[in-house]
Amino acid sequence: MIDTLRAEFPATSGYLAACTMGLVPAPTRRAISADLEVWAAGLTSMGGYDAIVNRGRAAFARLVHVDPSRVAIGSQVSVQASVIAAAAPDGAEVLCVRGDFSSVVAPFAQHAHRGVRVREVPLEALADAVTEGTWLVAFSLVQSATGRIADVDAVLDAAGRHGARTLVDLTQAAGWLDVDASRADATVTHAYKWLCAPRGVSLITLSPRIAAELRPVQAGWYAGEDVFDSCYGADIALATDARRFDVSPAWQAWVGAAESLELFAAADLDAVRSHDVALADELRAALGLPATGSAIVTWADPDGRDVRAMTDAGLTVSGRAGNARVAFHVWNDERDVARIVDAVKVRAIA
């Protein structure tokens, strides 16, 4: 059941944009508000914030089924993907999905001067496109523009047969899908969407194989084995686990993120998925669209008329790549489905 999780969100109707930005749950809002008061009183401490970051790291590790020693923290997916891009050998092939979110593919394209080649293929062709010459397969588990879910088993199996590494973006998946990050060489996740954290908190998981191939090119004091003894000079001892890829955290963002991550780490994600997908498939049926098993529903809206109609009806939705896009999460219910259908039908009649 997801009643406990649902109760942490304000009673709302019409917010259908978890794929753009999640809503703030009550514990997160309380924690941020309390921290502002402590900060204003001059009572905050770096040690206190460090403990909060490590709470969030541990919660995320539980959420995606890895040990915390395999999790590094950062601020943006593109920045963390860039660390992997920097490790691509000259002339390496990086296989990507055509139309995937830029943050997981663009960092590799910036290494074209070294002969790194980004080869883009349709999502459904990704597994079959892996070859012996593929160094890395980089893809979003759930596509941002369409909501389509990658056949992760097929892709990981193909990569394993050909010796290719894998990078999976979980930003549109973690929080409604129960994902096992240990199966990929690396995953990247920004937590401000389905995990309902403040923006500015991203996480990367690393397998021992890929971690050994990466250089901590962003190393600063927070990448040190003892972060508070690593503040000065170049000669610092980096952490021996994934923390050596940490980036100094945005303290206030992590105050909220730790609460949100713990909330979802304790949730029954299979129940969350069932709830979200049931609503999404109910909408698809009403609009004459096939069921896909995704919590994101998209349909062609090249002129944006459906998005405008839904917005005029008081719904919060989004438009991406010529599609109308709505997302169902724990705070949504059947009333939201009905409001979307009414808005689109009114637009069609008009």
C-alpha positions in Angstrom: 0.0 0.0 0.0 1.1 3.6 -0.6 -1.3 5.3 1.8 1.6 6.3 4.1 3.6 7.8 1.3 0.5 9.6 -0.2 -0.2 11.2 3.1 3.1 13.1 3.1 2.0 15.1 0.1 -0.5 18.0 0.1 -4.0 17.1 -1.1 -3.9 18.3 -4.7 -5.5 17.7 -8.0 -4.2 18.5 -11.4 -0.5 18.3 -10.9 0.7 15.9 -13.6 4.3 16.9 -13.9 6.5 14.6 -11.8 8.5 14.0 -14.9 9.4 17.7 -14.9 9.6 18.4 -11.1 8.3 16.5 -8.1 6.1 17.9 -5.4 7.7 18.6 -2.0 6.6 16.1 0.7 5.9 17.3 4.2 9.1 15.9 5.9 11.2 17.6 3.3 9.4 21.0 3.7 9.7 20.8 7.5 13.4 19.9 7.3 14.2 22.8 5.0 12.2 25.3 7.1 13.9 24.1 10.3 17.3 24.4 8.7 16.6 28.0 7.6 15.9 28.9 11.2 19.1 27.2 12.5 21.1 28.8 9.7 19.7 32.3 10.6 20.6 31.7 14.2 24.2 30.9 13.2 24.0 27.3 14.6 24.7 25.3 11.5 27.9 23.2 11.1 29.7 21.6 8.3 29.8 18.3 10.3 26.1 18.4 10.7 25.5 18.9 6.9 28.0 16.1 6.2 26.0 13.7 8.3 22.8 14.7 6.4 24.6 14.0 3.0 25.6 10.6 4.2 22.0 9.9 5.4 20.8 10.7 1.9 23.6 8.6 0.3 22.6 5.6 2.4 18.9 6.1 1.6 19.6 6.2 -2.1 21.8 3.1 -1.9 18.9 1.2 -0.3 16.5 2.6 -3.0 18.6 1.2 -5.9 20.0 -1.9 -4.2 23.7 -1.1 -3.9 26.1 -0.6 -1.1 26.7 3.1 -0.1 30.4 2.7 -0.9 29.3 2.6 -4.6 27.5 5.9 -4.5 29.0 9.3 -5.2 27.1 12.6 -4.9 26.9 15.6 -7.2 24.7 18.3 -8.4 23.8 17.5 -12.1 23.6 14.4 -14.2 25.5 15.9 -17.1 28.4 16.7 -14.8 28.6 13.2 -13.5 28.3 11.7 -17.0 31.2 13.9 -18.0 33.5 12.0 -15.6 32.7 8.9 -17.6 33.1 10.7 -20.9 36.5 11.8 -19.9 37.5 8.2 -19.5 36.5 7.1 -22.9 39.5 6.0 -24.9 40.4 7.9 -28.1 38.3 6.6 -30.9 35.8 4.9 -28.6 32.2 4.2 -29.7 29.4 5.3 -27.4 26.1 3.9 -28.3 23.1 6.0 -27.4 19.3 6.3 -28.0 18.2 8.7 -30.7 16.3 11.5 -29.0 17.5 10.7 -25.5 17.9 13.4 -22.9 20.9 15.6 -23.6 22.5 15.3 -20.2 23.3 11.6 -20.6 24.6 11.8 -24.2 25.9 15.3 -24.9 29.0 14.9 -22.6 30.3 12.2 -24.9 29.8 14.2 -28.0 32.1 16.9 -26.6 35.0 14.4 -27.0 34.7 14.2 -30.8 38.1 15.9 -31.1 39.6 12.7 -29.6 37.7 10.6 -32.1 35.0 9.5 -29.6 32.0 8.6 -31.7 28.4 8.8 -30.5 26.2 6.5 -32.5 22.5 7.0 -32.0 19.9 4.3 -32.8 16.1 4.0 -32.1 15.3 2.7 -28.6 13.9 -0.6 -29.8 17.1 -1.3 -31.7 19.5 -0.5 -28.9 20.3 -4.1 -27.7 20.8 -5.3 -31.3 23.1 -2.4 -32.1 25.8 -3.3 -29.5 28.9 -4.6 -31.2 32.4 -5.7 -30.2 33.5 -2.1 -31.0 31.1 -0.5 -28.5 32.9 0.9 -25.5 29.8 2.1 -23.7 26.1 2.0 -24.0 24.5 5.1 -22.5 20.7 5.4 -22.2 17.8 6.5 -20.0 15.8 3.7 -18.5 12.7 5.7 -19.1 12.8 8.1 -22.0 12.0 11.7 -21.1 10.3 12.8 -24.3 8.1 9.7 -24.7 7.9 7.8 -21.4 9.0 4.6 -23.2 10.8 2.1 -21.0 14.0 0.5 -22.3 14.3 -3.3 -22.4 17.0 -3.1 -19.9 17.5 -6.8 -19.6 18.2 -7.1 -23.3 20.5 -4.2 -23.4 22.5 -5.3 -20.4 22.8 -8.8 -21.7 24.0 -7.6 -25.1 26.5 -5.3 -23.5 27.8 -8.2 -21.4 28.2 -10.4 -24.4 30.3 -7.8 -26.2 32.3 -6.5 -23.3 30.7 -3.0 -23.4 30.2 -0.9 -20.3 26.8 0.5 -19.5 25.6 3.9 -18.2 21.9 4.1 -17.3 20.1 7.3 -16.5 17.5 6.6 -13.8 16.2 10.2 -13.4 12.8 9.4 -15.0 12.6 5.9 -13.3 13.8 6.1 -9.7 10.8 6.8 -7.4 8.2 4.9 -9.3 10.2 1.9 -10.6 12.1 -0.5 -8.4 15.5 -0.4 -10.1 18.6 -2.5 -9.3 21.6 -0.2 -10.1 24.0 -2.9 -9.3 23.3 -4.5 -12.7 24.8 -1.6 -14.6 28.4 -0.4 -14.6 27.1 3.1 -13.8 23.9 4.9 -13.2 23.1 8.6 -12.8 20.0 10.1 -11.2 18.9 13.6 -10.5 16.5 13.4 -7.5 14.3 16.4 -8.1 11.7 14.6 -10.3 10.0 11.4 -9.1 12.1 11.4 -5.9 10.7 14.8 -5.0 14.0 16.3 -3.7 15.2 19.9 -4.1 17.0 20.5 -7.4 20.8 20.3 -7.1 21.1 16.7 -5.8 22.3 14.0 -8.2 23.9 10.6 -7.5 26.0 8.2 -9.5 26.6 4.6 -8.8 29.7 2.8 -10.0 30.7 -0.8 -10.4 34.2 -1.7 -9.3 35.1 -2.3 -12.9 34.2 1.2 -14.2 35.3 2.9 -11.0 38.8 1.6 -11.6 38.8 3.1 -15.1 37.7 6.6 -14.1 39.9 9.5 -13.0 38.4 11.8 -10.3 38.9 14.9 -12.5 36.6 16.9 -10.3 38.3 16.0 -7.1 38.1 18.7 -4.4 38.1 18.7 -0.6 34.9 16.6 -0.4 36.5 13.8 -2.3 39.0 13.3 0.4 39.1 10.2 2.7 38.8 12.7 5.6 36.8 15.6 4.1 37.7 18.0 6.8 41.4 17.2 6.6 41.4 17.7 2.8 40.7 21.4 2.5 44.1 22.7 1.5 46.7 21.9 -1.1 46.9 19.4 -3.9 48.4 16.5 -1.9 45.2 15.1 -0.3 44.3 11.4 0.2 41.2 10.7 -1.8 38.6 8.4 -0.6 39.1 4.7 -1.5 35.5 4.1 -2.5 33.1 6.0 -4.8 33.3 9.0 -2.5 36.5 10.0 -4.4 34.1 11.2 -7.1 32.0 13.3 -4.7 31.4 17.0 -5.5 31.0 19.4 -2.6 27.3 19.3 -1.8 24.8 22.2 -1.8 24.0 22.0 1.9 20.4 23.3 1.9 19.4 21.1 -1.1 20.7 18.0 0.8 18.8 18.9 3.9 15.6 18.3 1.9 16.9 15.5 -0.3 17.9 13.3 2.6 14.2 13.4 3.8 12.8 12.7 0.4 15.3 9.9 -0.3 14.5 8.2 3.0 10.8 8.5 2.3 11.0 6.7 -1.0 13.6 4.2 0.2 11.1 3.1 2.7 8.2 2.9 0.2 6.7 -0.1 -1.5 7.8 0.8 -5.0 5.9 -2.0 -6.6 2.8 -0.5 -5.2 3.8 2.9 -6.4 4.3 1.6 -9.9 1.0 -0.2 -9.9 -0.8 3.0 -8.8 1.0 5.2 -11.2 0.7 2.9 -14.2 -3.0 2.1 -13.6 -3.8 5.8 -13.8 -1.7 6.2 -16.9 -3.2 3.2 -18.7 -6.7 4.5 -17.8 -5.9 7.7 -19.5 -4.4 5.9 -22.5 -7.6 3.8 -22.9 -9.7 6.9 -22.7 -7.6 8.6 -25.4 -7.4 5.5 -27.6 -3.7 4.9 -26.9 -2.1 1.5 -26.3 -1.1 0.5 -22.8 2.7 0.8 -22.3 3.3 0.1 -18.6 4.8 3.6 -18.2 3.8 6.3 -15.7 4.4 8.9 -18.4 1.7 9.3 -21.1 2.6 11.2 -24.3 0.8 11.8 -27.5 1.4 13.9 -30.6 0.6 17.5 -30.1 2.8 19.4 -32.6 1.0 22.7 -32.3 0.7 22.5 -28.5 -3.1 22.8 -28.5 -3.7 20.0 -26.1 -1.1 21.3 -23.7 -2.7 24.7 -23.8 -6.2 23.2 -23.3 -5.0 21.3 -20.2 -3.2 24.3 -18.9 -6.3 26.5 -19.4 -8.3 23.8 -17.4 -6.0 24.3 -14.4 -3.8 21.3 -15.0 0.0 21.3 -14.7 1.4 19.4 -17.6 4.3 19.6 -20.1 5.1 19.5 -23.7 8.2 17.8 -25.1 9.5 17.1 -28.6 6.2 17.8 -30.2 4.3 15.7 -27.7 1.8 16.5 -24.9 3.2 14.9 -21.8 1.5 14.0 -18.4 2.9 12.0 -15.5 1.0 10.2 -12.8 2.6 9.8 -9.3 1.4 9.0 -5.8 -0.6 12.2 -5.3 -2.7 11.7 -8.4 -6.0 9.8 -8.7 -8.9 9.1 -11.1 -10.1 12.7 -10.9 -6.9 13.8 -12.7 -7.6 11.3 -15.5 -11.1 12.7 -15.9 -9.9 16.3 -16.0 -7.4 15.5 -18.7 -10.0 13.8 -20.8 -12.5 16.6 -20.4 -9.9 19.2 -21.4 -8.7 17.4 -24.5 -12.2 16.6 -25.6 -13.3 20.2 -25.2 -10.3 21.3 -27.2 -11.2 18.8 -29.9 -14.8 20.0 -30.1 -13.7 23.6 -30.2 
